[in-house]
Amino acid sequence: MNVYTTDRIRNVVLLGHGGCGKTSLVEAMAYLAGMTSRMGKVEDGNTISDYDKEEMKRHFSINTSVVPIIWEDTKINILDTPGYFDFVGETEEAVSAADAAIIVVSGKAGIEVGTRKAWELCEQYKLPRMVFVTDMDIDEASYRQVVQDLQELYGKKIAPFHLPIRENGQFVGYVNVLQQRAKRWKENGEVEKTDVPDYSKENLGICREALMEAVAETSEEFMDRYFGGEEFSEDEIRQALRVNVAEGSIVPVLMGSNILARGIYTLLVDIVKYLPSPEKRTCTGINAKTNEVYNADYDFAKAKSAYIWKTIADPFIGKYSLIKVNSGVLKTDDILFNQHKDVEEKVGKLYVMRGNKPEEVKELHAGDIGALAKLSGATTTDSLSTKANPILYIRTTISTPYTCKRYKAKNKGDEDKISQALQKLMLEDLTLKAVNDSENGQTLLYGMGDQHLEVAASKLFERYKVEIELKRPKVAFRETIRKKVDVEYKYKKQSGGHGQYGHVKMTFEPSGDLEQPYVFEQCVVGGAVPKNYFPAVEKGVQEAVLKGPVAAYPVVGVKAVLYDGSFHPVDSSEMAFKVAAMQAFKKGFMDASPILLEPIASLKVVVPDKYTGDIMGDLNKRRGRVLGMNPTEHGYQEIIADVPVMELYGYNTDLRSMTGGSGTFSYEFARYEQAPSDVQEKEIEARASKVERAEE
């Protein structure tokens, strides 16, 4: 592939709701640019950007892929992102590498939750954007409705550039709102000029008015002229659009059909014309030597630096670190320094990814997106620079996973293979986390949703030939007591020769501190139990609290006091006193009104205002206590509640179905509280076999 300078690069991320047509839009662009001789289809599993076996099987995007499209003399790096919320980490990575966005909206489905989320991401990263309305070949598609809905949501910055021309239910042409001229497609795909149809003139007037308002909003001078009834010239409008689209204060709306590859030509032209090249964007890091701010600003004349925004770790194609060059020009055989890992690495060859196919390039200029192969220690969000000028860039904030399931190897002996395979998956996907919960004897897999975890399990099988089962995780209950008891236990054993003798009198009561398993004290008078046996008695308590006598859960909040006992000068031993203390503990614990404690999570749910009633009703069903509500941005409410951890299983799926996918949640462990009697009974029954084993 040719080398492109910074001014001839556009980095554009495609965002939008799942199924709105992002991947098929990439196919149409690639076809129009002459990259392919025929367009692939998502349903047929033969598109450039959906190359993963899971994507082909499920017919939707799971990974972000890069497809560089050469349009005239400009390289447009298209970042095709997943629309489903389980794969939001991929989208967040792509947005961090983009300089502009195209929000794709289906003309048939209209504005969806994913459309709003895409807009919010653009706001967060201050990305200039366009809206592209797809599915215009479908009779029920309404471009006008999409424009109206966008204007209601985001105001006068929405500027429709085109209008569809439909005849007999067919999408045959478009009206250019700026030029107020119409064009019609010929059989060979070219366009011919035509008159604006009479039935489009009213809509043209509305859209022209919206475009003029958007231009007028950009300066006081334009506003005065607009209200004075003056017309703007075409050059003035274009100039205002160039400046303000790049600033994000005007958002053009275009439309077309991916399947017919119509409207794509004007989209590619407008990307080059209106969306900014990296040199028009800012980019700052910190010099690790001097701690000063380093303004990289995609300047090719500055020292080399780059940021790893994504990693591909595929057993078939190998490991690639996808980078964006933030300053300088990278060349083959450059030596780059990774300050995070304190390691220098020779780059070797430079690549540009086209889906999953690497193509060699001689150099990558500032602002370009490329790939480096087999960087040993480098991970996503690391910065690369030179040792003389070590630069650190702010790491991208990636969503935290809160949905978890317990996983087990289907085949014994696969545990090590699974662990290694998961490490590779987690290298690629920062929203996937494997956690070893030794306390409950389980391994947990955290993801963004049930579908995310299913895809991870499927990838383990497809790529690494290991199978896991996903199950409901065990909840970490605790055991404690509510009253004080006095216990005596004598351990006496005779078996020829030396016997065993240990005799303790102890009290057990609540310590009031549920953070600590136990507190041990002794107040033995007159040497009834010699001092050298005190540690053995404590050791007995220490071992007894590991698995409580009620349901074999760890014990917390118990105060044990040794106050009396007796010993035998020959038969007493540390072992005998340890056993006596353990048995005294078990006996005393069961007499001291034992209870089970369940973990409580502090939950935050963020949902649009209209869903708050449903959410609160659902939280009540989950034994939750709503503590408060705070209004946040964009008409959302944050609900804060305390909810038992065991009731949060499956919450992600339920929340999405209640809110149409617009609700999000997060939680953290808060404390332990007494479980209701019905919950206790179920747990004690379920754990009876474990208690028996603990007693053997």
Secondary structure, 3 states (H helix, E strand, C coil): CCCCCHHHEEEEEEECCCCCCHHHHHHHHHHHCCCCCCCCCCCCCCCCCCCCHHHHHHCCCCCCEEEEEEECCEEEEEEECCCCHHHHHHHHHHHHHCCEEEEEEECCCCCCHHHHHHHHHHHHHCCCEEEEEECCCCCCCCHHHHHHHHHHHHHHHEEECEEEEEECCEEEEEEECCCCEEEEECCCCCEEEECCCHHHHHHHHHHHHHHHHHHHCCCHHHHHHHHCCCCCCHHHHHHHHHHHHHHCCCEEEEECECCCCECHHHHHHHHHHHCCCHHHCCCEEEECCCCCEEECCCECCCCCEEEEEEEEEECCCEEEEEEEEEECEEECCCEEEECCCCEEEECCCEEEEECCEEEEECEEECCCEEEEECCCCCCCCCEEECCCCCEECCCCCCCCCCEEEEEEECCCCCHHHHHHHHHHHHHHCCCCEEEEEHHHCEEEEEECCHHHHHHHHHHHHHHHCCCEEEECCCCCCEEEECCCEEEEEEEEECCCCCCEEEEEEEEEEECCCCCCCEEEEECCCCCCCCHHHHHHHHHHHHHHCCCCCCCCCCECCEEEEEEEEECCCCCECHHHHHHHHHHHHHHHHHHCCEEEEEEEEEEEEEEEHHHHHHHHHHHHHCCCEEEEEEECHHHEEEEEEEEEHHHHCCHHHHHHHHHCCCCEEEEEEEEEEECCHHHHHHHHHHCHHHHHHHHC
